[in-house]
Amino acid sequence: TDFKSDKQPTWCPGCGDFGTMNGMMKALANTGNDPDNTFVVAGIGCSGKIGTYMHSYALHGVHGRALPVGIGTKLANPELEVMVAGGDGDGYSIGAGHFIHAVRRNVDMTYVVMDNRIYGLTKGQASPTSREDFETSTSPDGPKQPPVNPLALALAAGGTFIAQSFSSDSQRHTEIVKKAIEHDGFGFVNVYSPCVTFNDVDTYDYFRDTIVDLGETDHDPTDYDDAKGKILDADKEYQGVIYQNDQSVPFEEREGLTGSMADIPDGAPDEAMDLVREFY
Ligand code: SF4
């Protein structure tokens, strides 16, 4: 698509991030976006390289801090399509606080997390979503603590769009990210995106054998209690839109707020810059 840059990814051959990124690019194109109106923000980790491989405006920021940058950008320029990408280490450890507050703020943007349940870039340490008994270099007997359930965190924080997909199921993954982009508010997609180099447990075969696709059931994502039951069901790996609040109003469209943002006096940014210059 137009969203592919001319840089060759340095991800390991077979990494799930290829499929995750391809679906993101297709979903952006399928929703009428183009590189000129799209801003991709990423943090640190294998996932963090995505802004280089995609052809759009992009920022490769610091660990766990991509969401506030994305939120600030969207509020400053609502015409931009803002997509934040991250990994499970980046988003659910050092970035966990930002994640919760971004979810509850509900700015109209999309957050895609490449969840491979391991730290890949730093060579295989347990991540927040690693299984309790997953043996790694830093946890030879397993982390001995239950993994973070990102979908439950999002639901508890008042999330209005909570979905999950699998990087290798290209068509469904693209459809799900497209729905997240189209959602009026914060569209969150946790993507099973296998790390073929350091995680020999959460593999393509494992996900292929266990995923239940909600698109093939009569699941109604607007049914909160049903969504909650599925999200808390630790024995299943679901793919699809698990919860969507069809009454969602994005933060930037809330009554009173638009007025106050619009009331910033002309020249205020210049005055602020004058103060900054004076200070330095
Ligand atoms: Fe992908 Fe894992 Fe390689 Fe990183 S280390 S590029 S996550 S396969």
Boltz pocket constraint, residues with backbone or C-beta under 6 A from the ligand:
constraints:
  - pocket:
      binder: B
      contacts: [[A, 10], [A, 11], [A, 12], [A, 13], [A, 14], [A, 15], [A, 16], [A, 17], [A, 46], [A, 116], [A, 120], [A, 121], [A, 193], [A, 194], [A, 195], [A, 196], [A, 197], [A, 198]]
      max_distance: 6.0
